[in-house]
Amino acid sequence: MMSNSFGQLFTITSFGESHGTLIGVAIDGCPAGLDINEQDIQKELDKRKPGAITLTTERKEEDRVEVLSGILDGHTTGAPICLVVWNKDIDSGEYRKSRFLLRPGHADYTAYVKYGGFNDFRGGGRFSGRITAGFVMAGAIARKLLGLIGAEVLAHTVEIGGIAAKTKRYDDIRENVTKNAVHCADLETVQEMVRAIEKAKQEGDSLGGVIEGIALGLPVGLGEPVFDTLDGELARAIFAIPAVKGVEFGSGFQAARKRGSENNDPFTIESGKVVTTSNNAGGILGGISSGMPLVVRVSIKPTSSIAKSQQTVNIKEMASAHLEVRGRHDACIVPRAVVVVESMIAVTLCDFALRAGLLPRVIR
C-alpha cells in the first residue's frame, strides 16, 4: 500500500514516477470560480527547474503543465483538478545496469523489501524528488486561494554546506530570491554558497542546507488540536518532500537551551490587535495560528547520489559490493526545493482555511 493523498477539504493526490510517463497531481475540494490559468501554474513550476548546470542536474525536463480537468476558461469549475507534466528527458540505462546495487542514502532497500522487488527503481521511482513537480502545481493553486484571505507564503535558502545567510527583511526575500541560483535573500552570501556547491561537485560529492518558510497575514485560529495541529500537519506535509530530515518552528531546538523568560513571547496591543513582541513560537501556539508570522525551518540532507565510491550490497546476490552513482544529479538539491517547501506550506494552510470556513465554496 501507498499513501499518496494529503489534506481533508483541500485534498491533493500525487501520482507518477521519475522515469515513468508523467508526473501529476489531482486536487479535490478547490472552490469553483478561482481565477487561474496555465501561466499561473507554470510560473511556479519554472522556479523548480534546474539552474546553472554546474549546480544542478543535467536532466533538462521542459515541465510544461497540462490541465486535464477542473479548469475552464481561466476559472476552476469545482470539479477535481488534474495537472500533469510529461517526462521526456529519460535515460534509465545506468539504473538498469545497477538494478540490484543498493544506493546508500536512497530508498532502494526499503522499497525493494516493502514492495517485493516490484517497485519502479528507475531514478528512484515514486521516491524521487521529481514527484515534487506535482506538489508545486498544487501549491500554485493553493497560493492563489490564500491570496483571497490576504495570506502570503515565502521561502528562501538560509544555509548551504554550513554557510549561513544573514537575516533579511521580508521585502528582501521577495525581491532577491529569484535573482540568484541558490535562491538566497542575502546576496552577499550567494557566491560563497555557489563556490561550495561547485567544489563539492568537482570532488564527486554533495551538500545539504536549510530552507526557511514564512507565512504572512494568517488569521488567528488555523489548526485543529489535538491531533490535527497546524504545526503537526505542516511537518507532515513538508516531510513528504524527499531529502527533508528535520523541521522546526520558531526558535525550534534553540528553545531547549533557553529559559522560559527568554523563550516566551510577551503580549502587547498594536493597532488594536493582540500581538507578541517576539516570535519564538513561530506563529503557532497550542497547534493554532496566533496571527504572528509563521516561521518554519527545513533541513535538507546532501544529495544521496554521489560519484564517490561507496560500500553497498548486491541485494540479488546478497554480497558486498561498491558503487559509484553515475547519471545526472544535483550536487545540492536545496535551491530547487525552496519552491517545493513554499508549495507544501501553501497546500496545508489552504486546507486549514477551508476547514475554518474562511474560503467560500464558490468564488464570485
C-alpha positions in Angstrom: 0.0 0.0 0.0 1.0 3.6 -0.5 -0.4 6.8 1.0 -0.5 9.3 -1.8 -3.1 11.8 -0.6 -2.9 14.8 1.8 -5.5 17.2 3.2 -9.1 16.9 4.3 -11.1 19.5 2.4 -8.3 20.7 0.0 -7.0 17.2 -0.9 -4.1 16.6 -3.2 -3.2 13.1 -4.6 0.2 12.7 -6.1 1.0 10.2 -8.9 3.7 9.3 -11.4 7.3 8.1 -11.2 10.7 9.7 -12.0 11.2 7.8 -15.3 7.6 7.0 -15.9 5.3 8.6 -18.5 4.4 11.6 -16.4 4.2 13.3 -13.0 0.9 14.6 -11.9 -1.4 15.8 -9.1 -5.2 15.6 -8.6 -6.7 18.3 -6.4 -10.1 17.8 -4.9 -12.0 20.4 -2.9 -10.9 23.6 -4.7 -13.7 26.1 -4.8 -15.3 27.0 -8.1 -14.7 30.3 -9.7 -11.0 30.8 -8.8 -9.3 32.9 -11.4 -6.3 30.8 -12.6 -4.7 29.6 -15.8 -1.8 27.5 -17.0 0.6 30.5 -16.9 0.0 31.0 -13.2 0.9 27.3 -12.6 3.8 27.4 -15.0 5.3 30.4 -13.2 5.7 28.3 -10.0 7.0 25.2 -11.9 9.7 27.2 -13.6 11.1 28.0 -10.1 11.8 24.3 -9.6 13.7 23.8 -12.9 17.5 23.2 -12.8 19.5 26.4 -12.7 23.2 26.8 -13.6 24.5 23.5 -15.0 27.4 23.4 -12.5 25.0 23.5 -9.6 22.1 21.2 -10.6 21.1 18.2 -12.5 21.9 18.0 -16.3 18.5 16.3 -16.8 16.6 19.0 -18.7 12.8 18.5 -18.5 10.6 21.1 -20.1 8.0 20.6 -17.4 5.2 22.3 -19.2 2.0 22.0 -17.2 -1.0 20.4 -18.9 -4.5 20.9 -17.4 -6.6 17.7 -17.9 -9.6 18.7 -15.9 -11.1 21.2 -13.4 -10.2 24.5 -15.1 -12.3 26.0 -17.9 -11.9 29.4 -19.5 -9.5 30.6 -16.8 -11.5 29.6 -13.8 -11.8 26.5 -11.6 -15.1 24.6 -12.2 -15.4 22.9 -8.8 -14.6 19.5 -10.3 -11.4 17.7 -9.4 -8.4 19.4 -11.0 -5.8 17.2 -12.7 -2.5 18.6 -13.7 0.4 16.8 -15.3 3.9 17.3 -16.8 5.3 14.8 -19.2 8.7 13.1 -18.6 10.8 13.4 -21.8 14.5 13.5 -21.0 14.7 10.0 -19.6 17.8 7.8 -19.5 17.3 4.7 -17.4 20.3 2.8 -18.7 22.5 3.3 -15.6 19.7 2.4 -13.3 19.1 -0.9 -15.1 22.8 -1.7 -15.0 22.9 -1.3 -11.3 19.4 -2.6 -10.6 20.3 -4.7 -7.6 23.1 -2.4 -6.1 21.5 -0.5 -3.2 22.4 3.2 -3.4 23.4 4.5 0.0 21.1 7.2 1.3 18.3 6.2 -1.1 15.1 4.2 -0.5 16.2 1.4 -2.8 16.4 -1.2 0.1 13.3 -0.3 1.9 11.2 0.0 -1.2 12.6 -3.3 -2.6 11.6 -5.1 0.6 8.2 -3.4 1.1 7.0 -3.9 -2.5 8.7 -7.3 -3.1 11.0 -6.0 -5.7 8.2 -4.8 -8.0 8.8 -1.1 -7.2 9.9 1.2 -10.1 13.6 1.5 -9.4 14.4 3.9 -12.3 15.6 7.1 -10.9 14.0 6.3 -7.6 10.5 5.9 -9.0 8.0 7.2 -6.5 10.7 8.1 -4.1 12.4 10.6 -6.4 12.5 14.3 -5.9 10.8 14.5 -9.4 7.4 13.8 -7.8 7.6 17.3 -6.2 6.6 18.8 -9.5 3.1 17.8 -8.6 3.4 19.4 -5.2 4.4 22.7 -6.9 1.5 22.6 -9.3 -0.9 22.1 -6.3 0.9 24.8 -4.4 0.3 27.3 -7.3 -3.5 26.9 -6.8 -3.3 26.9 -3.0 -1.3 30.2 -3.1 -4.0 31.8 -5.3 -6.7 30.8 -2.8 -4.7 32.0 0.2 -4.3 35.4 -1.5 -8.1 35.8 -1.2 -7.8 35.9 2.6 -4.7 38.2 2.5 -2.2 35.4 3.3 1.2 35.2 1.6 3.8 32.4 1.6 7.6 32.9 1.2 10.6 30.6 1.3 14.3 31.1 0.9 17.7 29.4 1.4 19.2 30.3 4.7 22.1 27.8 4.8 24.1 25.6 2.4 27.0 23.4 3.4 27.3 25.2 6.8 27.4 28.7 5.1 24.7 30.7 6.8 22.9 33.7 5.3 22.3 36.8 7.3 18.7 37.6 8.4 16.8 39.6 5.9 13.6 41.6 5.8 10.5 40.2 4.1 10.9 42.7 1.2 14.5 41.5 0.6 13.2 37.9 0.5 10.5 38.8 -2.0 12.9 40.7 -4.2 16.2 38.7 -4.0 15.2 35.0 -4.0 14.6 34.8 -7.8 17.8 36.8 -8.6 20.3 34.0 -7.9 21.0 30.4 -8.5 20.7 29.3 -4.8 17.5 31.3 -4.0 19.1 33.1 -1.1 17.9 36.6 0.0 21.3 37.5 1.3 23.1 38.4 -1.9 26.4 38.9 -0.1 26.5 35.1 0.8 25.3 33.8 -2.6 28.7 33.4 -4.3 30.2 31.7 -1.2 27.4 29.1 -1.4 27.8 28.7 -5.1 31.5 28.1 -4.8 30.9 25.5 -2.0 28.5 23.6 -4.3 30.8 23.7 -7.3 33.7 22.4 -5.1 31.6 19.5 -3.8 30.5 18.6 -7.3 34.1 18.6 -8.5 35.0 16.2 -5.7 32.2 13.9 -6.6 30.3 14.9 -3.5 27.2 16.9 -2.5 25.9 19.4 0.1 22.7 19.9 2.1 21.3 23.0 3.7 18.4 24.8 5.4 15.3 26.4 3.9 13.1 28.9 5.8 9.4 29.1 5.1 7.3 32.1 6.2 3.6 32.7 6.0 2.3 36.3 6.5 -1.2 37.6 7.0 -2.6 34.5 8.6 -5.7 34.8 10.8 -5.7 33.6 14.3 -7.3 30.2 14.7 -6.0 27.9 12.0 -5.3 24.4 13.4 -7.4 21.6 14.8 -5.9 20.3 18.1 -5.0 17.9 19.4 -4.1 15.6 16.5 -4.6 17.9 13.5 -2.4 20.8 14.9 -1.2 23.4 12.4 2.5 22.6 13.1 1.9 18.9 13.1 0.2 18.9 9.7 2.8 21.3 8.3 5.5 19.0 9.4 3.7 16.0 7.8 3.4 17.8 4.5 7.0 19.0 4.5 8.3 15.6 5.4 6.7 14.3 2.2 9.4 16.1 0.3 12.2 13.7 -0.4 15.5 14.7 1.3 13.8 16.5 4.2 15.4 15.3 7.5 14.3 18.0 10.0 11.6 20.6 10.7 11.4 23.2 13.4 9.1 26.1 14.2 10.1 29.5 15.6 13.1 29.1 17.9 12.9 25.3 17.4 15.6 23.3 19.1 17.2 26.5 20.4 14.2 26.7 22.8 15.7 23.7 24.6 18.7 25.9 25.5 16.7 28.9 26.8 14.9 29.8 29.9 11.2 30.5 29.9 11.8 34.2 30.4 13.9 34.2 27.2 11.7 32.0 25.1 8.2 33.3 26.0 6.7 35.9 23.6 5.2 38.8 25.7 1.8 40.0 24.5 1.0 43.6 23.7 -1.5 45.7 21.7 -0.6 47.1 18.3 -3.1 49.0 16.1 -5.9 47.5 18.1 -4.7 43.9 17.7 -3.1 41.4 20.1 0.5 40.7 19.0 3.7 39.5 20.6 6.9 41.5 21.0 9.0 38.5 19.8 8.1 35.4 17.8 10.0 32.4 19.3 6.7 30.4 18.9 6.9 30.8 15.1 3.3 32.0 14.9 1.8 28.9 16.4 0.5 28.4 20.0 -1.1 25.2 21.1 -1.2 24.0 17.5 -3.2 27.1 16.4 -2.0 30.1 14.4 -1.5 33.1 16.6 -1.7 35.8 13.9 2.1 36.4 14.0 4.3 35.3 11.1 4.5 31.6 10.7 8.2 30.6 10.6 9.4 27.1 9.8 12.9 25.9 9.0 13.5 22.8 7.0 16.7 20.7 7.0 17.6 19.2 3.6 20.2 16.4 3.5 23.0 16.3 1.0 22.0 14.7 -2.3 22.4 10.9 -1.9 23.6 10.3 -5.4 27.3 11.0 -5.5 30.2 9.9 -7.7 32.4 8.8 -4.9 32.9 5.0 -4.4 30.6 3.8 -1.6 30.3 0.4 0.1 26.9 -1.3 -0.6 25.2 -4.7 -1.1 24.0 -6.5 -4.2 20.6 -7.4 -3.0 20.1 -10.2 -5.6 23.4 -12.0 -4.8 23.4 -10.9 -1.1 27.1 -10.0 -1.5 29.1 -6.9 -0.6 29.9 -4.5 -3.5 31.0 -1.0 -4.2 29.1 1.6 -6.1 29.7 4.9 -7.8 26.4 6.5 -8.7 26.6 7.7 -12.3 24.0 9.8 -14.0 22.7 13.3 -13.9 22.2 14.5 -10.3 22.1 17.7 -8.3 25.2 18.5 -6.2 22.8 20.4 -3.9 19.1 20.0 -4.0 18.4 22.9 -1.7 17.8 25.7 -4.3 15.2 23.6 -6.2 13.5 22.6 -3.0 12.7 26.2 -2.0 9.6 26.4 -4.1 8.6 22.9 -3.0 8.7 23.9 0.7 6.7 27.0 -0.2 4.1 24.9 -2.0 3.6 22.4 0.7 3.1 25.2 3.3 0.5 26.8 1.0 -1.3 23.5 0.4 -1.5 22.9 4.2 -2.7 26.4 5.0 -5.3 26.3 2.2 -6.8 23.1 3.7 -7.0 24.6 7.2 -8.5 27.8 5.7 -11.3 25.8 4.1 -11.8 23.9 7.4 -12.1 27.2 9.2 -14.8 28.4 6.8 -12.6 31.3 5.6 -12.9 30.4 1.9 -16.3 30.1 0.1 -17.2 27.1 -2.0 -17.9 29.4 -4.9 -15.7 32.5 -5.6 -17.6 35.3 -7.2 
